[in-house]
Every structure is written in C-alpha cells, then in structure tokens.
Amino acid sequence: MKNKKADQFDIVAHTTSGDVSYRGGSLKVDVSSLFPNLEEPAVMGAYQNYLGGGIAGAIVGASQFNPASLSKSDLKVFLALKERIKKHFYALNHGGGDEYMVENVNSFEQNQKLPTSGY
C-alpha cells in the first residue's frame, strides 16, 4: 500500500523508545505530526513476542489511539505507516529468534505468517 505521507515519514527521527532484540520487544513512534487532530502524543509502534525455542512470533503493528477516529485519508496514512513500522522493526532485529528463524524464516513475509503468541 503506497502512501506518500507515510512513505516520507522519518520513523527513526520520531522513535521515542525501542527495546528490540532477537527475543522480540517493542518500538514506539510519535506520529503526532501526521495526525494533528488526535490528542498528543499520538503513538504508533510494533511489537514481537518471543514464542520460545528460538522462535519469535509475527511482528504486530499497534497504536495508542483508536484508528477508527481517523478520517478516510488519515486512515490510509495510518495503515501504510503501520506496515512501514513493522518492516522497520523487522530490519532492526532481522526477524528475531535464534538459528531456526535465521534458517527457516528469513523474510518479512514469512515472519508475518507466524503466530503472534505462544498461548
């Protein structure tokens, strides 16, 4: 999903916190400048659970606001940016996990086919 506003947004410059490792973690990005009608801070991010046995789960996009409150055009920006943030998270930890992940789940697309939780 291409979206000029989302494609041009500097994720690194707006990252407020991140704890990303081979065991997953979380990443928070301040997107207040993209969505000025939301109460600040408007935060989006991604997280990944460690499933055990050297396997990290699928990376999940999230927000600390309800995207249903966005206009149609802002919702398109939100959805495109959510995918970019998930891909950025993947790039930071190379998909997470140990040897199994490196050998068997070596792309973002494969990662997204994994479960999100071991429960």
DSSP file (Angstrom, degrees, kcal/mol; ACC not computed):
  #  RESIDUE AA STRUCTURE BP1 BP2  ACC     N-H-->O    O-->H-N    N-H-->O    O-->H-N    TCO  KAPPA ALPHA  PHI   PSI    X-CA   Y-CA   Z-CA
    1    1 A M              0   0    0      0, 0.0     2,-0.4     0, 0.0    82,-0.1   0.000 360.0 360.0 360.0 111.6    0.0    0.0    0.0
    2    2 A K        +     0   0    0      4,-0.0     2,-0.3     5,-0.0    78,-0.1  -0.700 360.0 165.8 -89.7 136.2    1.7    3.2   -1.2
    3    3 A N     >  -     0   0    0     -2,-0.4     4,-3.2     1,-0.1     5,-0.2  -0.890  29.3-148.1-151.3 118.1    1.0    6.4    0.6
    4    4 A K  H  > S+     0   0    0     -2,-0.3     4,-2.0     1,-0.2     5,-0.2   0.889  99.0  48.6 -56.7 -46.0    3.2    9.5    0.0
    5    5 A K  H  > S+     0   0    0      1,-0.2     4,-0.7     2,-0.2    -1,-0.2   0.924 116.6  42.8 -61.2 -44.4    2.8   10.9    3.5
    6    6 A A  H >4 S+     0   0    0      1,-0.2     3,-0.5     2,-0.2    -2,-0.2   0.889 112.9  52.9 -69.1 -39.4    3.5    7.5    5.1
    7    7 A D  H 3< S+     0   0    0     -4,-3.2    -1,-0.2     1,-0.2    -2,-0.2   0.820 112.0  45.4 -66.3 -31.5    6.5    6.8    2.8
    8    8 A Q  H 3< S+     0   0    0     -4,-2.0    -1,-0.2    -5,-0.2     2,-0.2   0.568  84.9 112.3 -90.2  -9.4    8.1   10.2    3.6
    9    9 A F    <<  -     0   0    0     -4,-0.7     2,-1.1    -3,-0.5    22,-0.0  -0.476  69.0-131.2 -69.3 130.2    7.6   10.0    7.4
   10   10 A D     >  -     0   0    0     -2,-0.2     4,-1.2     1,-0.2     5,-0.1  -0.699  25.3-178.1 -86.8  96.7   11.0    9.6    9.2
   11   11 A I  H  > S+     0   0    0     -2,-1.1     4,-0.5     1,-0.2     3,-0.4   0.913  79.8  52.2 -61.5 -45.3   10.4    6.7   11.6
   12   12 A V  H >4 S+     0   0    0      1,-0.2     3,-1.1     2,-0.2    -1,-0.2   0.920 108.5  49.8 -61.0 -45.6   13.9    6.8   13.1
   13   13 A A  H 34 S+     0   0    0      1,-0.2    -1,-0.2    16,-0.0    -2,-0.2   0.771 116.0  43.3 -65.6 -25.7   13.7   10.6   13.9
   14   14 A H  H 3< S+     0   0    0     -4,-1.2    16,-2.8    -3,-0.4     2,-0.4   0.338  81.1 122.1-104.3   6.3   10.3   10.1   15.6
   15   15 A T  E <<  -A   29   0A   0     -3,-1.1    14,-0.3    -4,-0.5     3,-0.1  -0.559  34.6-179.2 -71.1 126.7   11.1    6.9   17.5
   16   16 A T  E     -     0   0A   0     12,-2.3     2,-0.3    -2,-0.4    13,-0.2   0.730  65.0  -2.1 -99.7 -27.5   10.6    7.6   21.2
   17   17 A S  E     +A   28   0A   0     11,-1.3    11,-3.1     2,-0.0    -1,-0.4  -0.981  58.8 178.4-160.0 153.7   11.5    4.2   22.6
   18   18 A G  E     +A   27   0A   0     -2,-0.3     2,-0.3     9,-0.2     9,-0.2  -0.912  15.4 176.9-161.5 131.7   12.7    0.9   21.5
   19   19 A D  E     +A   26   0A   0      7,-3.0     7,-1.3    -2,-0.3     2,-0.5  -0.758  29.2 161.3-132.9  83.9   13.7   -2.4   23.0
   20   20 A V  E     +A   25   0A   0     -2,-0.3     2,-0.2     5,-0.2     5,-0.2  -0.924   4.5 140.6-116.0 126.2   14.3   -4.6   20.1
   21   21 A S  E >   -A   24   0A   0      3,-2.9     3,-1.9    -2,-0.5    76,-0.1  -0.837  68.5 -77.7-147.1-175.7   16.3   -7.9   20.2
   22   22 A Y  T 3  S+     0   0    0      1,-0.3    75,-4.7    -2,-0.2     3,-0.1   0.694 128.0  59.6 -64.3 -16.2   16.3  -11.4   18.9
   23   23 A R  T 3  S-     0   0    0      1,-0.3     2,-0.4    73,-0.2    -1,-0.3   0.117 116.5-112.4 -96.8  20.6   13.6  -12.1   21.5
   24   24 A G  E <   +A   21   0A   0     -3,-1.9    -3,-2.9    25,-0.1     2,-0.3  -0.729  46.8 169.1  93.0-134.6   11.3   -9.6   20.1
   25   25 A G  E     -AB  20  48A   0     23,-2.3    23,-2.2    -2,-0.4     2,-0.3  -0.860  31.6 -72.6 121.5-155.3   10.4   -6.4   22.0
   26   26 A S  E     -AB  19  47A   0     -7,-1.3    -7,-3.0    -2,-0.3     2,-0.3  -0.966  23.3-160.7-146.9 160.4    8.7   -3.2   21.2
   27   27 A L  E     -AB  18  46A   0     19,-2.1    19,-1.7    -2,-0.3     2,-0.4  -0.993   8.7-161.0-143.8 131.6    9.1    0.1   19.3
   28   28 A K  E     -AB  17  45A   0    -11,-3.1   -12,-2.3    -2,-0.3   -11,-1.3  -0.960   5.7-171.9-120.9 136.5    7.2    3.3   19.8
   29   29 A V  E     -AB  15  44A   0     15,-3.5    15,-2.7    -2,-0.4     2,-0.7  -0.992  22.5-132.4-129.9 126.7    7.0    6.1   17.3
   30   30 A D  E     + B   0  43A   0    -16,-2.8    13,-0.2    -2,-0.4     3,-0.2  -0.697  28.6 171.0 -79.3 115.4    5.4    9.6   17.9
   31   31 A V    >>  +     0   0    0     11,-3.2     4,-1.5    -2,-0.7     3,-1.2   0.077  36.9 120.2-112.3  21.2    3.2   10.3   14.9
   32   32 A S  T 34 S+     0   0    0     10,-0.5     6,-0.2     1,-0.3    -1,-0.1   0.835  70.9  58.9 -56.0 -35.5    1.5   13.4   16.3
   33   33 A S  T 34 S+     0   0    0      1,-0.2    -1,-0.3    -3,-0.2    -2,-0.1   0.788 107.5  46.6 -68.3 -25.8    2.8   15.5   13.3
   34   34 A L  T <4 S+     0   0    0     -3,-1.2    -1,-0.2     1,-0.2    -2,-0.2   0.791 122.0  34.8 -82.2 -29.2    0.9   13.2   10.9
   35   35 A F    ><  +     0   0    0     -4,-1.5     3,-1.8     1,-0.1    -1,-0.2  -0.605  65.5 164.4-126.7  70.0   -2.3   13.2   12.9
   36   36 A P  T 3  S+     0   0    0      0, 0.0    -1,-0.1     0, 0.0     4,-0.1   0.666  71.2  66.5 -65.7 -16.1   -2.7   16.7   14.5
   37   37 A N  T 3  S+     0   0    0     -3,-0.1     2,-0.2     2,-0.1    -5,-0.0   0.589  87.5  85.6 -81.2  -9.2   -6.4   16.2   15.3
   38   38 A L  S <  S-     0   0    0     -3,-1.8     2,-0.2    -6,-0.2     4,-0.1  -0.562  94.4 -95.0 -88.2 155.2   -5.6   13.4   17.8
   39   39 A E        -     0   0    0     -2,-0.2    -1,-0.1     2,-0.1    -2,-0.1  -0.477  65.7 -77.6 -64.8 137.2   -4.7   14.1   21.4
   40   40 A E  S    S+     0   0    0     -2,-0.2    -1,-0.1     1,-0.2     2,-0.1  -0.542 110.7  43.3 -83.3 153.0   -0.9   14.2   21.8
   41   41 A P        -     0   0    0      0, 0.0     2,-0.7     0, 0.0    -1,-0.2   0.538  69.1-171.0 -81.9 139.6    1.1   12.2   21.9
   42   42 A A        -     0   0    0     -4,-0.1   -11,-3.2    -2,-0.1   -10,-0.5  -0.842  17.6-171.3 -89.6 116.0   -0.2   10.1   19.1
   43   43 A V  E     +B   30   0A   0     -2,-0.7    21,-2.9   -13,-0.2     2,-0.3  -0.929  16.3 174.7-120.7 132.9    1.9    7.0   19.3
   44   44 A M  E     +BC  29  63A   0    -15,-2.7   -15,-3.5    -2,-0.4     2,-0.3  -0.822  17.8 140.6-120.6 166.0    2.2    4.0   16.9
   45   45 A G  E     -BC  28  62A   0     17,-2.4    17,-2.4    -2,-0.3     2,-0.3  -0.957  37.0-108.6-175.0-163.9    4.5    1.2   17.1
   46   46 A A  E     -BC  27  61A   0    -19,-1.7   -19,-2.1    -2,-0.3     2,-0.3  -0.982  20.7-171.6-148.1 154.0    5.2   -2.5   16.7
   47   47 A Y  E     -BC  26  60A   0     13,-2.1    13,-3.0    -2,-0.3     2,-0.4  -0.975   6.6-160.3-145.6 161.2    5.9   -5.4   19.0
   48   48 A Q  E     -B   25   0A   0    -23,-2.2   -23,-2.3    -2,-0.3     2,-0.3  -0.983  12.7-142.6-145.1 129.0    7.0   -9.0   18.7
   49   49 A N        -     0   0    0      9,-0.5     8,-3.2    67,-0.4     2,-0.6  -0.630  17.7-125.9 -88.2 148.9    6.6  -11.8   21.3
   50   50 A Y  E     -D   56   0B   0     -2,-0.3     6,-0.3     6,-0.2    68,-0.2  -0.866  19.7-167.4 -91.7 122.8    9.2  -14.5   21.9
   51   51 A L  E     -     0   0B   0      4,-2.4     5,-0.2    -2,-0.6    -1,-0.1   0.632  39.8-113.2 -88.2 -14.7    7.5  -17.9   21.4
   52   52 A G  E >  S+D   55   0B   0      3,-0.9     3,-1.4   -29,-0.0    -1,-0.2  -0.205  89.7  69.9 101.5 163.8   10.3  -19.9   22.9
   53   53 A G  T 3  S-     0   0    0      1,-0.3    47,-0.1    -2,-0.1     3,-0.1   0.755 129.3 -58.3  63.4  25.3   12.6  -22.5   21.5
   54   54 A G  T 3  S+     0   0    0      1,-0.2    44,-2.7    46,-0.1    47,-0.6   0.587 109.1 123.0  82.6  10.1   14.5  -19.8   19.5
   55   55 A I  E <   -D   52   0B   0     -3,-1.4    -4,-2.4    42,-0.2    -3,-0.9  -0.916  43.6-162.9-113.7 127.8   11.3  -18.7   17.7
   56   56 A A  E     -D   50   0B   0     -2,-0.5    -6,-0.2    -6,-0.3     3,-0.1  -0.809  23.0-123.6-100.7 148.1   10.0  -15.2   17.6
   57   57 A G        -     0   0    0     -8,-3.2    59,-0.3    -2,-0.3    -1,-0.1  -0.063  41.9 -62.5 -80.7-175.9    6.4  -14.5   16.6
   58   58 A A        -     0   0    0     57,-2.1    -9,-0.5    54,-0.1     2,-0.4  -0.350  56.3-109.1 -64.2 147.1    4.9  -12.3   13.9
   59   59 A I        -     0   0    0     49,-0.2     2,-0.4   -11,-0.1   -11,-0.2  -0.675  35.6-154.0 -81.4 132.6    5.5   -8.6   14.3
   60   60 A V  E     -C   47   0A   0    -13,-3.0   -13,-2.1    -2,-0.4     2,-0.3  -0.902   5.9-139.9-113.8 134.9    2.4   -6.8   15.2
   61   61 A G  E     +C   46   0A   0     -2,-0.4     2,-0.3   -15,-0.2   -15,-0.2  -0.699  30.5 170.5 -88.8 145.9    1.6   -3.1   14.4
   62   62 A A  E     -C   45   0A   0    -17,-2.4   -17,-2.4    -2,-0.3     2,-0.3  -0.940  20.2-155.6-148.8 167.1   -0.2   -1.2   17.1
   63   63 A S  E     -C   44   0A   0     -2,-0.3   -19,-0.2   -19,-0.3   -21,-0.0  -0.989  22.9-137.0-145.4 153.9   -1.3    2.3   18.2
   64   64 A Q  S    S+     0   0    0    -21,-2.9     2,-0.3    -2,-0.3   -20,-0.1   0.000  90.9  58.9 -98.3  27.3   -2.2    4.0   21.4
   65   65 A F  S    S-     0   0    0    -22,-0.2    -2,-0.1   -23,-0.1     3,-0.0  -0.958  95.7 -98.2-145.6 161.9   -5.2    5.7   19.8
   66   66 A N    >   -     0   0    0     -2,-0.3     3,-2.0     1,-0.2     4,-0.1  -0.738  24.4-158.9 -86.4 110.8   -8.3    4.4   18.1
   67   67 A P  G >  S+     0   0    0      0, 0.0     3,-1.8     0, 0.0    -1,-0.2   0.704  85.9  76.2 -64.2 -16.4   -7.7    4.5   14.3
   68   68 A A  G 3  S+     0   0    0      1,-0.3     7,-0.1    -3,-0.0    -2,-0.0   0.715  86.2  63.1 -65.1 -18.3  -11.5    4.4   13.8
   69   69 A S  G <  S+     0   0    0     -3,-2.0    -1,-0.3     2,-0.0     2,-0.2   0.493  86.4  98.4 -83.9  -2.4  -11.5    8.1   14.8
   70   70 A L  S <  S-     0   0    0     -3,-1.8   -35,-0.0    -4,-0.1     2,-0.0  -0.492  79.6-109.9 -84.1 153.4   -9.3    9.0   11.8
   71   71 A S     >  -     0   0    0     -2,-0.2     4,-2.4     1,-0.1     5,-0.2  -0.262  38.9-100.0 -68.6 167.7  -10.7   10.4    8.5
   72   72 A K  H  > S+     0   0    0      1,-0.2     4,-1.5     2,-0.2     5,-0.1   0.909 124.7  46.5 -58.7 -43.4  -10.6    8.2    5.4
   73   73 A S  H  > S+     0   0    0      1,-0.2     4,-1.6     2,-0.2    -1,-0.2   0.902 113.5  48.1 -68.9 -39.5   -7.4    9.8    4.1
   74   74 A D  H  > S+     0   0    0      1,-0.2     4,-2.8     2,-0.2    -1,-0.2   0.841 106.8  57.7 -68.3 -31.9   -5.7    9.7    7.5
   75   75 A L  H  X S+     0   0    0     -4,-2.4     4,-2.6     2,-0.2    -1,-0.2   0.875 104.1  52.2 -65.1 -36.2   -6.7    6.0    7.9
   76   76 A K  H  X S+     0   0    0     -4,-1.5     4,-2.1     2,-0.2    -1,-0.2   0.908 110.7  47.6 -64.3 -41.2   -4.9    5.3    4.6
   77   77 A V  H  X S+     0   0    0     -4,-1.6     4,-2.8     2,-0.2     5,-0.2   0.936 111.7  51.5 -62.6 -46.4   -1.8    7.0    6.0
   78   78 A F  H  X S+     0   0    0     -4,-2.8     4,-2.5     1,-0.2    -2,-0.2   0.925 110.8  46.5 -56.4 -49.6   -2.2    5.0    9.3
   79   79 A L  H  X S+     0   0    0     -4,-2.6     4,-1.5     1,-0.2    -1,-0.2   0.899 114.7  46.6 -65.2 -41.3   -2.4    1.7    7.5
   80   80 A A  H  X S+     0   0    0     -4,-2.1     4,-1.8     1,-0.2    -1,-0.2   0.906 114.3  47.6 -66.8 -41.3    0.6    2.4    5.2
   81   81 A L  H  X S+     0   0    0     -4,-2.8     4,-2.7     1,-0.2     5,-0.2   0.862 105.3  59.2 -69.3 -35.2    2.7    3.6    8.1
   82   82 A K  H  X S+     0   0    0     -4,-2.5     4,-2.1    -5,-0.2    -1,-0.2   0.913 107.5  46.9 -59.0 -42.2    1.8    0.7   10.3
   83   83 A E  H  X S+     0   0    0     -4,-1.5     4,-2.2     2,-0.2    -1,-0.2   0.897 111.6  51.0 -66.3 -40.3    3.3   -1.7    7.6
   84   84 A R  H  X S+     0   0    0     -4,-1.8     4,-2.3     2,-0.2    -2,-0.2   0.905 109.9  49.8 -63.6 -41.1    6.4    0.5    7.4
   85   85 A I  H  X S+     0   0    0     -4,-2.7     4,-2.5     2,-0.2    -1,-0.2   0.908 110.3  50.2 -65.7 -41.4    6.9    0.5   11.1
   86   86 A K  H  X S+     0   0    0     -4,-2.1     4,-2.3    -5,-0.2    -1,-0.2   0.911 112.1  47.6 -61.8 -42.0    6.6   -3.3   11.2
   87   87 A K  H  X S+     0   0    0     -4,-2.2     4,-2.3     2,-0.2    -2,-0.2   0.867 110.2  52.5 -67.2 -36.2    9.1   -3.6    8.4
   88   88 A H  H  X S+     0   0    0     -4,-2.3     4,-1.9     2,-0.2    -2,-0.2   0.923 108.9  50.0 -63.8 -43.9   11.5   -1.2   10.3
   89   89 A F  H  X S+     0   0    0     -4,-2.5     4,-1.7     1,-0.2     6,-0.3   0.931 109.8  51.3 -58.5 -46.5   11.1   -3.4   13.4
   90   90 A Y  H  X>S+     0   0    0     -4,-2.3     4,-1.1     1,-0.2     5,-1.1   0.909 108.7  51.3 -57.6 -43.3   12.0   -6.5   11.3
   91   91 A A  H  <5S+     0   0    0     -4,-2.3    -1,-0.2     1,-0.2    -2,-0.2   0.850 106.3  55.9 -64.7 -33.6   15.0   -4.7    9.9
   92   92 A L  H  <5S+     0   0    0     -4,-1.9    -1,-0.2     1,-0.2    -2,-0.2   0.879 123.7  21.9 -67.6 -38.0   16.2   -3.9   13.4
   93   93 A N  H ><5S-     0   0    0     -4,-1.7     3,-2.5    -5,-0.1    -1,-0.2   0.265 100.1-121.8-116.0  12.9   16.2   -7.5   14.7
   94   94 A H  T 3<5S-     0   0    0     -4,-1.1    -3,-0.2     1,-0.3    -4,-0.1   0.828  79.6 -49.2  51.6  35.7   16.5   -9.4   11.4
   95   95 A G  T 3 <S-     0   0    0     -5,-1.1    -1,-0.3    -6,-0.3   -39,-0.2   0.228  90.2-114.6  92.3 -14.4   13.2  -11.1   12.2
   96   96 A G    <   +     0   0    0     -3,-2.5   -40,-0.2    -6,-0.2   -73,-0.2  -0.034  69.2  84.5  76.0 176.5   14.2  -12.1   15.7
   97   97 A G  S    S-     0   0    0    -75,-4.7   -42,-0.2   -42,-0.2    -1,-0.2  -0.100  72.0 -80.6  81.6 179.0   14.8  -15.6   17.1
   98   98 A D  S  > S-     0   0    0    -44,-2.7     4,-1.9   -45,-0.0     3,-0.4   0.121  74.3 -44.6-100.3-148.2   17.7  -17.9   17.0
   99   99 A E  H  > S+     0   0    0      1,-0.2     4,-2.6     2,-0.2     5,-0.3   0.846 130.7  59.2 -56.7 -39.7   19.2  -20.3   14.4
  100  100 A Y  H  > S+     0   0    0      1,-0.2     4,-2.6     2,-0.2     5,-0.5   0.934 108.2  45.6 -56.5 -46.7   15.8  -21.7   13.5
  101  101 A M  H  > S+     0   0    0    -47,-0.6     4,-2.1    -3,-0.4    -1,-0.2   0.912 112.5  50.3 -64.8 -42.4   14.5  -18.3   12.5
  102  102 A V  H  < S+     0   0    0     -4,-1.9    -1,-0.2     1,-0.2    -2,-0.2   0.898 118.8  38.2 -62.4 -40.6   17.6  -17.4   10.5
  103  103 A E  H  < S+     0   0    0     -4,-2.6    -2,-0.2    -5,-0.2    -1,-0.2   0.807 132.4  21.0 -81.5 -30.7   17.5  -20.7    8.6
  104  104 A N  H  < S+     0   0    0     -4,-2.6     2,-0.4    -5,-0.3    -3,-0.2   0.671 123.2  43.4-117.6 -22.3   13.7  -21.0    8.1
  105  105 A V     <  +     0   0    0     -4,-2.1    -1,-0.2    -5,-0.5    -2,-0.1  -0.713  64.1 148.4-127.4  79.0   12.0  -17.6    8.4
  106  106 A N        +     0   0    0     -2,-0.4     2,-0.3    -3,-0.2    -1,-0.1  -0.043  51.3  56.5-112.8  32.5   14.3  -15.3    6.5
  107  107 A S  S  > S-     0   0    0      1,-0.1     4,-2.3   -12,-0.1     5,-0.2  -0.986  79.6-117.0-152.5 158.4   11.9  -12.7    5.2
  108  108 A F  H  > S+     0   0    0     -2,-0.3     4,-2.1     1,-0.2   -49,-0.2   0.900 115.9  55.1 -60.0 -41.3    9.4  -10.2    6.5
  109  109 A E  H  4 S+     0   0    0      1,-0.2     4,-0.4     2,-0.2    -1,-0.2   0.893 109.1  46.4 -62.2 -41.0    6.6  -12.0    4.5
  110  110 A Q  H >4 S+     0   0    0      1,-0.2     3,-1.3     2,-0.2     4,-0.3   0.897 109.6  55.3 -67.5 -39.6    7.5  -15.4    6.2
  111  111 A N  H >< S+     0   0    0     -4,-2.3     3,-1.8     1,-0.3    -2,-0.2   0.895 101.2  58.2 -58.3 -40.2    7.6  -13.7    9.6
  112  112 A Q  T 3< S+     0   0    0     -4,-2.1    -1,-0.3     1,-0.3    -2,-0.2   0.631  97.5  61.7 -69.9 -11.9    4.1  -12.4    9.1
  113  113 A K  T <  S+     0   0    0     -3,-1.3    -1,-0.3    -4,-0.4    -2,-0.2   0.542  87.2  95.2 -87.4  -8.7    2.8  -15.9    8.7
  114  114 A L  S <  S-     0   0    0     -3,-1.8   -56,-0.1    -4,-0.3   -57,-0.1  -0.365  87.4 -96.1 -77.6 160.1    3.9  -16.9   12.2
  115  115 A P        -     0   0    0      0, 0.0   -57,-2.1     0, 0.0    -1,-0.1  -0.347  23.5-137.8 -67.3 159.9    1.6  -16.8   15.2
  116  116 A T  S    S+     0   0    0    -59,-0.3   -67,-0.4     1,-0.2     2,-0.3   0.663  82.7  26.3 -92.1 -18.6    1.7  -13.7   17.3
  117  117 A S        -     0   0    0    -61,-0.1    -1,-0.2   -69,-0.1   -66,-0.1  -0.985  62.0-139.1-144.9 152.0    1.6  -15.6   20.6
  118  118 A G              0   0    0     -2,-0.3    -1,-0.0   -68,-0.2   -67,-0.0   0.363 360.0 360.0 -89.8   4.8    2.5  -18.9   22.0
  119  119 A Y              0   0    0      0, 0.0    -1,-0.2     0, 0.0   -68,-0.0   0.417 360.0 360.0-104.8 360.0   -0.6  -19.1   24.1
